């Protein structure tokens, strides 16, 4: 198993559906007030995932 302190994505070197799904849950947690900003590695990963086209919403 890998972790975000030494790999760019949840499962290693490649962005996967796992990143999209987990980031969706964590992003909603942030919306509800979770203190993700207290976890800099997770926060940086979340921002990187949220910047990807798959996470953009066309409203």
C-alpha distance matrix in Angstrom:
0.0 3.8 6.9 10.4 12.0 11.0 10.4 13.1 11.6 9.1 7.6 8.6 12.2 14.0 15.2 14.8 16.5 13.5 14.5 18.1 17.8 15.8 18.1 21.1 20.4 19.8 22.8 24.9 23.9 25.2 28.3 28.9 28.6 25.0 24.8 21.8 23.9 23.2 19.6 20.1 16.6 16.2 19.8 19.7 16.8 19.0 22.1 20.6 19.7 23.0 24.9 23.9 26.6 24.8 24.9 28.6 31.2 34.6 37.1
3.8 0.0 3.8 6.9 8.5 7.4 6.8 9.7 8.8 7.1 6.5 6.4 9.8 12.1 13.3 13.8 15.9 13.1 13.0 16.8 17.2 14.9 16.5 19.8 19.5 18.4 21.0 23.6 22.7 23.4 26.6 27.5 27.0 23.5 22.8 19.7 21.3 20.8 17.0 17.0 13.4 13.4 16.9 16.4 13.8 16.3 19.1 17.6 17.1 20.6 22.2 21.4 24.5 23.1 23.0 26.6 29.4 32.9 35.4
6.9 3.8 0.0 3.8 5.5 6.1 6.2 8.6 8.1 6.5 8.0 7.9 10.9 13.0 13.4 14.3 16.1 13.1 12.2 15.9 16.3 13.5 14.5 18.1 17.6 15.9 18.5 21.2 20.0 20.3 23.7 24.7 23.8 20.3 19.4 16.2 17.6 17.1 13.3 13.3 9.8 9.9 13.5 13.2 11.0 13.6 16.4 15.3 15.3 18.5 20.2 20.1 23.4 22.2 21.5 25.0 27.8 31.4 33.7
10.4 6.9 3.8 0.0 3.8 5.4 5.1 6.1 6.4 6.3 8.9 8.4 10.3 12.1 12.0 13.7 15.6 13.0 11.0 14.5 15.5 12.8 12.8 16.5 16.6 14.4 16.4 19.5 18.5 18.3 21.7 23.0 22.0 18.7 17.5 14.0 15.0 15.0 11.2 10.4 6.7 7.1 10.4 9.6 7.5 10.6 13.0 11.9 12.4 15.6 17.0 17.3 20.8 20.0 19.2 22.4 25.4 28.9 31.2
12.0 8.5 5.5 3.8 0.0 3.8 6.1 7.9 9.6 10.0 12.0 10.7 12.2 14.7 15.1 17.1 19.3 16.8 14.7 18.1 19.3 16.3 16.1 19.8 19.8 17.2 19.1 22.3 21.0 20.3 23.8 25.1 23.6 20.3 18.4 15.1 15.4 14.8 11.1 9.9 6.5 8.7 11.5 10.4 9.7 13.0 14.8 13.9 15.2 18.2 19.2 19.9 23.6 23.2 22.3 25.2 28.3 31.8 34.1
11.0 7.4 6.1 5.4 3.8 0.0 3.8 6.9 9.1 10.1 11.0 8.7 9.8 12.9 14.3 16.5 19.2 17.0 15.3 18.9 20.3 17.9 17.9 21.6 21.9 19.8 21.6 24.8 23.9 23.4 26.8 28.2 27.0 23.7 22.0 18.6 18.9 18.5 14.9 13.4 9.9 11.8 14.6 12.9 11.6 15.2 16.8 15.1 16.3 19.6 20.2 20.3 23.9 23.6 23.3 26.3 29.6 32.9 35.5
10.4 6.8 6.2 5.1 6.1 3.8 0.0 3.8 5.7 7.3 8.0 5.3 6.2 9.1 10.5 12.8 15.8 14.0 12.3 15.8 17.6 15.6 15.6 19.3 20.1 18.3 20.0 23.3 22.8 22.5 25.6 27.4 26.5 23.5 22.3 18.7 19.3 19.5 15.8 14.4 10.6 11.6 14.2 12.3 10.1 13.5 15.2 12.9 13.6 17.2 17.8 17.4 20.8 20.3 20.4 23.5 26.8 30.0 32.7
13.1 9.7 8.6 6.1 7.9 6.9 3.8 0.0 3.8 7.1 8.5 6.4 5.9 7.6 8.1 11.0 14.0 12.7 10.3 13.4 15.7 14.2 13.4 17.1 18.4 16.7 17.7 21.2 21.2 20.6 23.4 25.6 25.0 22.3 21.3 17.5 17.9 18.9 15.4 13.5 10.0 10.6 12.4 10.0 7.5 10.9 12.1 9.4 10.3 13.9 14.1 13.7 17.1 17.0 17.0 19.9 23.4 26.5 29.3
11.6 8.8 8.1 6.4 9.6 9.1 5.7 3.8 0.0 3.8 5.6 5.2 6.0 6.2 5.7 7.8 10.4 8.9 6.8 10.2 12.3 10.9 10.8 14.3 15.6 14.4 15.7 18.9 19.2 19.2 21.8 23.8 23.7 21.0 20.6 16.9 18.1 19.2 15.7 14.6 11.1 10.4 12.5 11.0 7.5 10.0 12.0 9.5 8.9 12.7 13.7 12.7 15.9 14.9 15.0 18.4 21.6 24.8 27.6
9.1 7.1 6.5 6.3 10.0 10.1 7.3 7.1 3.8 0.0 3.8 5.7 8.3 8.4 7.6 7.9 9.7 7.0 6.0 9.8 10.7 8.9 10.0 13.3 13.8 13.0 15.1 17.9 17.8 18.4 21.2 22.6 22.7 19.7 19.7 16.2 18.1 18.8 15.3 15.1 11.6 10.2 13.0 12.5 9.0 10.7 13.6 12.0 10.6 14.0 15.9 14.9 17.8 16.1 16.0 19.6 22.4 25.8 28.4
7.6 6.5 8.0 8.9 12.0 11.0 8.0 8.5 5.6 3.8 0.0 3.8 6.9 7.1 7.7 7.4 9.7 7.6 8.1 11.6 12.4 11.4 13.0 16.0 16.6 16.4 18.5 21.0 21.1 22.0 24.6 26.0 26.3 23.3 23.4 19.9 21.9 22.5 18.8 18.6 15.0 13.9 16.7 16.0 12.4 14.2 16.9 14.8 13.3 16.9 18.4 16.8 19.3 17.5 18.1 21.7 24.5 27.7 30.5
8.6 6.4 7.9 8.4 10.7 8.7 5.3 6.4 5.2 5.7 3.8 0.0 3.8 5.8 7.8 9.1 12.3 10.8 10.3 13.8 15.4 14.3 15.2 18.4 19.4 18.6 20.4 23.3 23.4 23.8 26.6 28.2 28.1 25.1 24.7 21.1 22.5 23.0 19.3 18.4 14.6 14.4 17.1 15.6 12.4 15.0 17.1 14.5 13.9 17.7 18.5 17.0 19.8 18.7 19.4 22.8 26.0 29.0 32.0
12.2 9.8 10.9 10.3 12.2 9.8 6.2 5.9 6.0 8.3 6.9 3.8 0.0 3.8 6.9 9.4 13.0 12.6 11.5 14.5 16.9 16.3 16.4 19.6 21.2 20.4 21.5 24.7 25.2 25.1 27.7 29.8 29.7 26.9 26.4 22.6 23.6 24.5 20.9 19.3 15.7 15.9 18.0 15.7 12.8 15.6 16.9 13.8 13.6 17.3 17.4 15.7 18.4 17.8 19.0 22.1 25.4 28.2 31.4
14.0 12.1 13.0 12.1 14.7 12.9 9.1 7.6 6.2 8.4 7.1 5.8 3.8 0.0 3.8 6.2 9.9 10.4 9.5 11.9 14.5 14.7 14.8 17.6 19.5 19.3 20.1 23.1 24.1 24.3 26.4 28.7 29.0 26.5 26.5 22.7 23.9 25.3 21.8 20.5 17.0 16.5 18.2 16.2 12.9 14.9 16.2 12.9 11.9 15.5 15.6 13.2 15.5 14.6 16.3 19.3 22.5 25.2 28.4
15.2 13.3 13.4 12.0 15.1 14.3 10.5 8.1 5.7 7.6 7.7 7.8 6.9 3.8 0.0 3.8 7.1 8.0 6.4 8.3 11.3 11.8 11.5 14.0 16.3 16.3 16.8 19.7 21.0 21.2 23.0 25.4 26.0 23.8 24.0 20.4 21.7 23.5 20.3 19.1 16.0 14.8 16.1 14.4 10.9 12.1 13.5 10.4 8.6 12.1 12.5 10.1 12.3 11.1 12.5 15.7 18.9 21.7 24.8
14.8 13.8 14.3 13.7 17.1 16.5 12.8 11.0 7.8 7.9 7.4 9.1 9.4 6.2 3.8 0.0 3.8 5.2 5.5 6.9 9.0 10.3 11.1 12.9 14.9 15.7 16.6 18.9 20.4 21.2 22.9 24.9 25.9 23.7 24.5 21.1 23.0 24.7 21.6 21.0 17.9 16.1 17.7 16.7 13.0 13.4 15.4 12.9 10.2 13.3 14.5 11.8 13.3 11.0 12.6 16.0 18.7 21.5 24.5
16.5 15.9 16.1 15.6 19.3 19.2 15.8 14.0 10.4 9.7 9.7 12.3 13.0 9.9 7.1 3.8 0.0 3.8 5.4 5.1 6.2 8.5 9.8 10.6 12.6 14.2 15.0 16.8 18.5 19.8 21.1 22.9 24.4 22.5 23.9 20.8 23.1 24.9 22.1 22.0 19.3 16.8 18.2 17.9 14.2 13.7 15.9 14.1 10.7 13.0 14.8 12.2 13.1 10.0 11.3 14.8 16.8 19.7 22.4
13.5 13.1 13.1 13.0 16.8 17.0 14.0 12.7 8.9 7.0 7.6 10.8 12.6 10.4 8.0 5.2 3.8 0.0 3.8 5.4 5.2 6.0 8.2 9.8 10.8 12.0 13.7 15.5 16.5 18.0 19.8 21.2 22.4 20.1 21.3 18.3 20.9 22.3 19.3 19.7 16.9 14.2 16.2 16.3 12.6 12.3 15.2 13.9 10.7 13.2 15.7 13.8 15.4 12.5 12.8 16.6 18.6 21.9 24.3
14.5 13.0 12.2 11.0 14.7 15.3 12.3 10.3 6.8 6.0 8.1 10.3 11.5 9.5 6.4 5.5 5.4 3.8 0.0 3.8 5.6 5.4 5.8 8.4 10.0 10.3 11.4 14.0 15.0 15.8 17.8 19.7 20.5 18.3 19.1 15.8 17.9 19.7 16.8 16.6 14.0 11.4 12.9 12.8 9.1 8.7 11.4 10.1 7.1 9.8 12.2 10.7 13.0 10.7 10.5 14.2 16.7 20.1 22.6
18.1 16.8 15.9 14.5 18.1 18.9 15.8 13.4 10.2 9.8 11.6 13.8 14.5 11.9 8.3 6.9 5.1 5.4 3.8 0.0 3.8 5.7 5.3 6.1 8.9 10.0 10.2 12.3 14.2 15.1 16.3 18.4 19.8 18.2 19.6 16.6 18.8 21.0 18.6 18.5 16.4 13.5 14.2 14.3 11.0 9.4 11.6 10.7 6.9 8.4 11.0 9.3 10.7 7.8 7.4 11.2 13.3 16.7 19.1
17.8 17.2 16.3 15.5 19.3 20.3 17.6 15.7 12.3 10.7 12.4 15.4 16.9 14.5 11.3 9.0 6.2 5.2 5.6 3.8 0.0 3.8 5.5 5.2 6.6 8.8 9.8 10.9 12.6 14.4 15.5 17.0 18.8 17.0 18.9 16.4 19.2 21.1 18.8 19.5 17.6 14.3 15.3 16.2 13.0 11.1 13.9 13.7 10.1 11.1 14.2 12.9 14.0 10.7 9.9 13.5 14.8 18.3 20.2
15.8 14.9 13.5 12.8 16.3 17.9 15.6 14.2 10.9 8.9 11.4 14.3 16.3 14.7 11.8 10.3 8.5 6.0 5.4 5.7 3.8 0.0 3.8 5.4 5.2 6.2 8.4 9.9 10.6 12.3 14.2 15.4 16.5 14.3 15.9 13.2 16.2 17.7 15.3 16.3 14.4 11.0 12.4 13.8 10.8 9.0 12.4 12.7 9.7 11.0 14.4 13.9 15.8 13.1 11.7 15.3 16.9 20.6 22.3
18.1 16.5 14.5 12.8 16.1 17.9 15.6 13.4 10.8 10.0 13.0 15.2 16.4 14.8 11.5 11.1 9.8 8.2 5.8 5.3 5.5 3.8 0.0 3.8 5.4 5.0 5.7 8.3 9.5 10.2 12.0 14.0 14.9 13.0 14.3 11.4 13.9 16.1 14.0 14.5 13.0 9.6 9.9 11.2 8.5 5.9 8.9 9.7 6.8 7.4 11.0 11.1 13.3 11.2 9.0 12.4 14.3 18.1 19.8
21.1 19.8 18.1 16.5 19.8 21.6 19.3 17.1 14.3 13.3 16.0 18.4 19.6 17.6 14.0 12.9 10.6 9.8 8.4 6.1 5.2 5.4 3.8 0.0 3.8 5.6 5.1 6.2 8.6 9.9 10.5 12.5 14.3 13.2 15.3 13.1 15.8 18.2 16.7 17.5 16.5 12.9 12.8 14.3 12.0 8.9 11.2 12.3 9.1 8.5 12.2 12.1 13.3 10.8 8.2 11.2 12.2 15.9 17.2
20.4 19.5 17.6 16.6 19.8 21.9 20.1 18.4 15.6 13.8 16.6 19.4 21.2 19.5 16.3 14.9 12.6 10.8 10.0 8.9 6.6 5.2 5.4 3.8 0.0 3.8 5.4 5.2 6.2 8.8 9.9 10.7 12.5 11.0 13.6 11.9 15.1 17.0 15.6 17.2 16.4 12.7 13.0 15.3 13.3 10.3 13.2 14.7 12.0 11.6 15.4 15.7 17.1 14.5 12.0 14.9 15.5 19.2 20.1
19.8 18.4 15.9 14.4 17.2 19.8 18.3 16.7 14.4 13.0 16.4 18.6 20.4 19.3 16.3 15.7 14.2 12.0 10.3 10.0 8.8 6.2 5.0 5.6 3.8 0.0 3.8 5.4 4.8 6.2 8.6 9.7 10.4 8.3 10.2 8.1 11.4 13.2 11.9 13.5 13.1 9.4 9.4 12.2 10.7 7.7 10.7 12.8 10.9 10.6 14.3 15.3 17.4 15.5 12.7 15.4 16.6 20.4 21.3
22.8 21.0 18.5 16.4 19.1 21.6 20.0 17.7 15.7 15.1 18.5 20.4 21.5 20.1 16.8 16.6 15.0 13.7 11.4 10.2 9.8 8.4 5.7 5.1 5.4 3.8 0.0 3.8 5.3 5.1 6.3 8.8 9.8 9.0 10.9 9.0 11.4 14.1 13.4 14.3 14.3 10.9 9.6 12.0 11.0 7.4 9.2 11.7 9.9 8.3 12.0 13.5 15.3 13.8 10.4 12.5 13.5 17.2 18.0
24.9 23.6 21.2 19.5 22.3 24.8 23.3 21.2 18.9 17.9 21.0 23.3 24.7 23.1 19.7 18.9 16.8 15.5 14.0 12.3 10.9 9.9 8.3 6.2 5.2 5.4 3.8 0.0 3.8 5.3 4.9 6.3 8.7 8.7 11.7 10.9 13.6 16.0 15.8 17.3 17.6 14.0 13.0 15.7 14.7 11.1 12.9 15.4 13.3 11.5 15.1 16.4 17.6 15.7 12.3 14.1 14.1 17.6 17.7
23.9 22.7 20.0 18.5 21.0 23.9 22.8 21.2 19.2 17.8 21.1 23.4 25.2 24.1 21.0 20.4 18.5 16.5 15.0 14.2 12.6 10.6 9.5 8.6 6.2 4.8 5.3 3.8 0.0 3.8 5.3 5.0 6.3 5.3 8.6 8.4 11.6 13.3 13.4 15.6 16.2 12.7 12.0 15.3 14.7 11.5 13.7 16.5 14.9 13.6 17.2 18.8 20.5 18.7 15.4 17.4 17.7 21.3 21.3
25.2 23.4 20.3 18.3 20.3 23.4 22.5 20.6 19.2 18.4 22.0 23.8 25.1 24.3 21.2 21.2 19.8 18.0 15.8 15.1 14.4 12.3 10.2 9.9 8.8 6.2 5.1 5.3 3.8 0.0 3.8 5.3 4.9 4.6 6.7 6.5 8.8 11.3 11.8 13.5 14.7 11.6 9.9 13.2 13.4 10.1 11.5 14.8 14.0 12.3 15.5 17.7 19.7 18.6 15.0 16.6 17.2 20.6 20.7
28.3 26.6 23.7 21.7 23.8 26.8 25.6 23.4 21.8 21.2 24.6 26.6 27.7 26.4 23.0 22.9 21.1 19.8 17.8 16.3 15.5 14.2 12.0 10.5 9.9 8.6 6.3 4.9 5.3 3.8 0.0 3.8 5.5 7.3 9.8 10.2 11.9 14.7 15.5 16.9 18.2 15.2 13.1 16.1 16.3 12.7 13.4 16.7 15.6 13.1 16.2 18.4 19.7 18.6 14.9 15.7 15.5 18.7 18.2
28.9 27.5 24.7 23.0 25.1 28.2 27.4 25.6 23.8 22.6 26.0 28.2 29.8 28.7 25.4 24.9 22.9 21.2 19.7 18.4 17.0 15.4 14.0 12.5 10.7 9.7 8.8 6.3 5.0 5.3 3.8 0.0 3.8 6.1 9.4 10.9 13.1 15.0 16.2 18.3 19.8 16.6 15.1 18.5 18.6 15.2 16.5 19.8 18.5 16.5 19.7 21.7 23.1 21.7 18.1 19.2 18.8 21.9 21.1
28.6 27.0 23.8 22.0 23.6 27.0 26.5 25.0 23.7 22.7 26.3 28.1 29.7 29.0 26.0 25.9 24.4 22.4 20.5 19.8 18.8 16.5 14.9 14.3 12.5 10.4 9.8 8.7 6.3 4.9 5.5 3.8 0.0 3.8 6.3 8.6 10.3 11.9 13.7 15.9 17.9 15.2 13.5 17.0 17.8 14.8 16.0 19.5 18.9 17.1 20.1 22.5 24.4 23.3 19.7 20.9 21.0 24.1 23.6
25.0 23.5 20.3 18.7 20.3 23.7 23.5 22.3 21.0 19.7 23.3 25.1 26.9 26.5 23.8 23.7 22.5 20.1 18.3 18.2 17.0 14.3 13.0 13.2 11.0 8.3 9.0 8.7 5.3 4.6 7.3 6.1 3.8 0.0 3.8 5.7 8.4 9.4 10.6 13.3 15.0 12.2 11.2 14.9 15.4 12.9 14.7 18.0 17.4 16.3 19.5 21.7 23.9 22.7 19.3 21.1 21.7 25.2 25.2
24.8 22.8 19.4 17.5 18.4 22.0 22.3 21.3 20.6 19.7 23.4 24.7 26.4 26.5 24.0 24.5 23.9 21.3 19.1 19.6 18.9 15.9 14.3 15.3 13.6 10.2 10.9 11.7 8.6 6.7 9.8 9.4 6.3 3.8 0.0 3.8 5.4 5.7 7.8 10.4 12.8 10.7 9.5 13.2 14.5 12.6 14.0 17.3 17.5 16.8 19.5 22.1 24.7 23.9 20.6 22.4 23.5 26.9 27.1
21.8 19.7 16.2 14.0 15.1 18.6 18.7 17.5 16.9 16.2 19.9 21.1 22.6 22.7 20.4 21.1 20.8 18.3 15.8 16.6 16.4 13.2 11.4 13.1 11.9 8.1 9.0 10.9 8.4 6.5 10.2 10.9 8.6 5.7 3.8 0.0 3.8 5.2 5.4 7.6 9.4 7.0 5.8 9.6 10.7 9.0 10.8 13.8 14.1 13.8 16.5 18.9 21.8 21.1 18.0 20.0 21.6 25.2 25.9
23.9 21.3 17.6 15.0 15.4 18.9 19.3 17.9 18.1 18.1 21.9 22.5 23.6 23.9 21.7 23.0 23.1 20.9 17.9 18.8 19.2 16.2 13.9 15.8 15.1 11.4 11.4 13.6 11.6 8.8 11.9 13.1 10.3 8.4 5.4 3.8 0.0 3.8 5.3 6.1 9.1 8.1 5.7 8.8 11.2 10.1 10.6 13.7 15.0 14.5 16.5 19.4 22.4 22.4 19.2 20.8 22.6 26.0 26.7
23.2 20.8 17.1 15.0 14.8 18.5 19.5 18.9 19.2 18.8 22.5 23.0 24.5 25.3 23.5 24.7 24.9 22.3 19.7 21.0 21.1 17.7 16.1 18.2 17.0 13.2 14.1 16.0 13.3 11.3 14.7 15.0 11.9 9.4 5.7 5.2 3.8 0.0 3.8 6.1 9.2 8.9 7.9 10.9 13.0 12.6 13.7 16.5 17.7 17.7 19.8 22.5 25.7 25.4 22.4 24.3 26.2 29.6 30.3
19.6 17.0 13.3 11.2 11.1 14.9 15.8 15.4 15.7 15.3 18.8 19.3 20.9 21.8 20.3 21.6 22.1 19.3 16.8 18.6 18.8 15.3 14.0 16.7 15.6 11.9 13.4 15.8 13.4 11.8 15.5 16.2 13.7 10.6 7.8 5.4 5.3 3.8 0.0 3.8 5.8 5.6 6.0 8.6 10.1 10.5 12.2 14.3 15.4 16.2 18.3 20.5 23.9 23.5 20.9 23.2 25.4 28.9 30.1
20.1 17.0 13.3 10.4 9.9 13.4 14.4 13.5 14.6 15.1 18.6 18.4 19.3 20.5 19.1 21.0 22.0 19.7 16.6 18.5 19.5 16.3 14.5 17.5 17.2 13.5 14.3 17.3 15.6 13.5 16.9 18.3 15.9 13.3 10.4 7.6 6.1 6.1 3.8 0.0 3.8 5.5 4.9 6.0 8.5 9.7 10.4 12.1 14.1 15.1 16.4 18.8 22.4 22.5 20.2 22.2 24.8 28.2 29.7
16.6 13.4 9.8 6.7 6.5 9.9 10.6 10.0 11.1 11.6 15.0 14.6 15.7 17.0 16.0 17.9 19.3 16.9 14.0 16.4 17.6 14.4 13.0 16.5 16.4 13.1 14.3 17.6 16.2 14.7 18.2 19.8 17.9 15.0 12.8 9.4 9.1 9.2 5.8 3.8 0.0 3.8 5.4 5.2 6.2 8.6 10.0 10.7 12.4 14.2 15.6 17.3 21.0 20.9 19.0 21.6 24.4 27.9 29.7
16.2 13.4 9.9 7.1 8.7 11.8 11.6 10.6 10.4 10.2 13.9 14.4 15.9 16.5 14.8 16.1 16.8 14.2 11.4 13.5 14.3 11.0 9.6 12.9 12.7 9.4 10.9 14.0 12.7 11.6 15.2 16.6 15.2 12.2 10.7 7.0 8.1 8.9 5.6 5.5 3.8 0.0 3.8 5.5 5.1 6.1 8.6 9.8 10.5 12.1 14.2 15.8 19.3 18.6 16.5 19.3 21.8 25.4 27.1
19.8 16.9 13.5 10.4 11.5 14.6 14.2 12.4 12.5 13.0 16.7 17.1 18.0 18.2 16.1 17.7 18.2 16.2 12.9 14.2 15.3 12.4 9.9 12.8 13.0 9.4 9.6 13.0 12.0 9.9 13.1 15.1 13.5 11.2 9.5 5.8 5.7 7.9 6.0 4.9 5.4 3.8 0.0 3.8 5.4 5.0 6.2 8.6 9.9 10.4 12.3 14.7 18.1 18.0 15.4 17.5 20.0 23.5 24.9
19.7 16.4 13.2 9.6 10.4 12.9 12.3 10.0 11.0 12.5 16.0 15.6 15.7 16.2 14.4 16.7 17.9 16.3 12.8 14.3 16.2 13.8 11.2 14.3 15.3 12.2 12.0 15.7 15.3 13.2 16.1 18.5 17.0 14.9 13.2 9.6 8.8 10.9 8.6 6.0 5.2 5.5 3.8 0.0 3.8 5.4 5.2 6.2 8.7 9.9 10.7 13.0 16.7 17.1 15.1 17.1 20.1 23.4 25.3
16.8 13.8 11.0 7.5 9.7 11.6 10.1 7.5 7.5 9.0 12.4 12.4 12.8 12.9 10.9 13.0 14.2 12.6 9.1 11.0 13.0 10.8 8.5 12.0 13.3 10.7 11.0 14.7 14.7 13.4 16.3 18.6 17.8 15.4 14.5 10.7 11.2 13.0 10.1 8.5 6.2 5.1 5.4 3.8 0.0 3.8 5.5 5.0 6.2 8.6 10.0 11.2 14.9 14.7 13.1 15.8 18.9 22.3 24.5
19.0 16.3 13.6 10.6 13.0 15.2 13.5 10.9 10.0 10.7 14.2 15.0 15.6 14.9 12.1 13.4 13.7 12.3 8.7 9.4 11.1 9.0 5.9 8.9 10.3 7.7 7.4 11.1 11.5 10.1 12.7 15.2 14.8 12.9 12.6 9.0 10.1 12.6 10.5 9.7 8.6 6.1 5.0 5.4 3.8 0.0 3.8 5.4 5.1 6.0 8.6 10.2 13.5 13.0 10.6 13.2 15.9 19.5 21.3
22.1 19.1 16.4 13.0 14.8 16.8 15.2 12.1 12.0 13.6 16.9 17.1 16.9 16.2 13.5 15.4 15.9 15.2 11.4 11.6 13.9 12.4 8.9 11.2 13.2 10.7 9.2 12.9 13.7 11.5 13.4 16.5 16.0 14.7 14.0 10.8 10.6 13.7 12.2 10.4 10.0 8.6 6.2 5.2 5.5 3.8 0.0 3.8 5.5 5.0 6.1 9.0 12.3 12.9 10.4 12.0 15.0 18.2 20.1
20.6 17.6 15.3 11.9 13.9 15.1 12.9 9.4 9.5 12.0 14.8 14.5 13.8 12.9 10.4 12.9 14.1 13.9 10.1 10.7 13.7 12.7 9.7 12.3 14.7 12.8 11.7 15.4 16.5 14.8 16.7 19.8 19.5 18.0 17.3 13.8 13.7 16.5 14.3 12.1 10.7 9.8 8.6 6.2 5.0 5.4 3.8 0.0 3.8 5.5 5.3 6.9 10.7 11.5 10.1 12.1 15.5 18.6 21.1
19.7 17.1 15.3 12.4 15.2 16.3 13.6 10.3 8.9 10.6 13.3 13.9 13.6 11.9 8.6 10.2 10.7 10.7 7.1 6.9 10.1 9.7 6.8 9.1 12.0 10.9 9.9 13.3 14.9 14.0 15.6 18.5 18.9 17.4 17.5 14.1 15.0 17.7 15.4 14.1 12.4 10.5 9.9 8.7 6.2 5.1 5.5 3.8 0.0 3.8 5.4 5.5 8.9 8.6 7.2 10.0 13.3 16.6 19.2
23.0 20.6 18.5 15.6 18.2 19.6 17.2 13.9 12.7 14.0 16.9 17.7 17.3 15.5 12.1 13.3 13.0 13.2 9.8 8.4 11.1 11.0 7.4 8.5 11.6 10.6 8.3 11.5 13.6 12.3 13.1 16.5 17.1 16.3 16.8 13.8 14.5 17.7 16.2 15.1 14.2 12.1 10.4 9.9 8.6 6.0 5.0 5.5 3.8 0.0 3.8 5.5 8.0 8.1 5.4 7.3 10.4 13.7 16.0
24.9 22.2 20.2 17.0 19.2 20.2 17.8 14.1 13.7 15.9 18.4 18.5 17.4 15.6 12.5 14.5 14.8 15.7 12.2 11.0 14.2 14.4 11.0 12.2 15.4 14.3 12.0 15.1 17.2 15.5 16.2 19.7 20.1 19.5 19.5 16.5 16.5 19.8 18.3 16.4 15.6 14.2 12.3 10.7 10.0 8.6 6.1 5.3 5.4 3.8 0.0 3.8 6.6 8.4 6.8 7.4 11.0 13.6 16.3
23.9 21.4 20.1 17.3 19.9 20.3 17.4 13.7 12.7 14.9 16.8 17.0 15.7 13.2 10.1 11.8 12.2 13.8 10.7 9.3 12.9 13.9 11.1 12.1 15.7 15.3 13.5 16.4 18.8 17.7 18.4 21.7 22.5 21.7 22.1 18.9 19.4 22.5 20.5 18.8 17.3 15.8 14.7 13.0 11.2 10.2 9.0 6.9 5.5 5.5 3.8 0.0 3.8 5.5 5.7 7.0 10.8 13.2 16.4
26.6 24.5 23.4 20.8 23.6 23.9 20.8 17.1 15.9 17.8 19.3 19.8 18.4 15.5 12.3 13.3 13.1 15.4 13.0 10.7 14.0 15.8 13.3 13.3 17.1 17.4 15.3 17.6 20.5 19.7 19.7 23.1 24.4 23.9 24.7 21.8 22.4 25.7 23.9 22.4 21.0 19.3 18.1 16.7 14.9 13.5 12.3 10.7 8.9 8.0 6.6 3.8 0.0 3.8 5.4 5.3 8.6 10.3 13.9
24.8 23.1 22.2 20.0 23.2 23.6 20.3 17.0 14.9 16.1 17.5 18.7 17.8 14.6 11.1 11.0 10.0 12.5 10.7 7.8 10.7 13.1 11.2 10.8 14.5 15.5 13.8 15.7 18.7 18.6 18.6 21.7 23.3 22.7 23.9 21.1 22.4 25.4 23.5 22.5 20.9 18.6 18.0 17.1 14.7 13.0 12.9 11.5 8.6 8.1 8.4 5.5 3.8 0.0 3.8 5.7 8.3 10.7 13.9
24.9 23.0 21.5 19.2 22.3 23.3 20.4 17.0 15.0 16.0 18.1 19.4 19.0 16.3 12.5 12.6 11.3 12.8 10.5 7.4 9.9 11.7 9.0 8.2 12.0 12.7 10.4 12.3 15.4 15.0 14.9 18.1 19.7 19.3 20.6 18.0 19.2 22.4 20.9 20.2 19.0 16.5 15.4 15.1 13.1 10.6 10.4 10.1 7.2 5.4 6.8 5.7 5.4 3.8 0.0 3.8 6.5 9.9 12.5
28.6 26.6 25.0 22.4 25.2 26.3 23.5 19.9 18.4 19.6 21.7 22.8 22.1 19.3 15.7 16.0 14.8 16.6 14.2 11.2 13.5 15.3 12.4 11.2 14.9 15.4 12.5 14.1 17.4 16.6 15.7 19.2 20.9 21.1 22.4 20.0 20.8 24.3 23.2 22.2 21.6 19.3 17.5 17.1 15.8 13.2 12.0 12.1 10.0 7.3 7.4 7.0 5.3 5.7 3.8 0.0 3.8 6.6 9.5
31.2 29.4 27.8 25.4 28.3 29.6 26.8 23.4 21.6 22.4 24.5 26.0 25.4 22.5 18.9 18.7 16.8 18.6 16.7 13.3 14.8 16.9 14.3 12.2 15.5 16.6 13.5 14.1 17.7 17.2 15.5 18.8 21.0 21.7 23.5 21.6 22.6 26.2 25.4 24.8 24.4 21.8 20.0 20.1 18.9 15.9 15.0 15.5 13.3 10.4 11.0 10.8 8.6 8.3 6.5 3.8 0.0 3.8 6.0
34.6 32.9 31.4 28.9 31.8 32.9 30.0 26.5 24.8 25.8 27.7 29.0 28.2 25.2 21.7 21.5 19.7 21.9 20.1 16.7 18.3 20.6 18.1 15.9 19.2 20.4 17.2 17.6 21.3 20.6 18.7 21.9 24.1 25.2 26.9 25.2 26.0 29.6 28.9 28.2 27.9 25.4 23.5 23.4 22.3 19.5 18.2 18.6 16.6 13.7 13.6 13.2 10.3 10.7 9.9 6.6 3.8 0.0 3.8
37.1 35.4 33.7 31.2 34.1 35.5 32.7 29.3 27.6 28.4 30.5 32.0 31.4 28.4 24.8 24.5 22.4 24.3 22.6 19.1 20.2 22.3 19.8 17.2 20.1 21.3 18.0 17.7 21.3 20.7 18.2 21.1 23.6 25.2 27.1 25.9 26.7 30.3 30.1 29.7 29.7 27.1 24.9 25.3 24.5 21.3 20.1 21.1 19.2 16.0 16.3 16.4 13.9 13.9 12.5 9.5 6.0 3.8 0.0
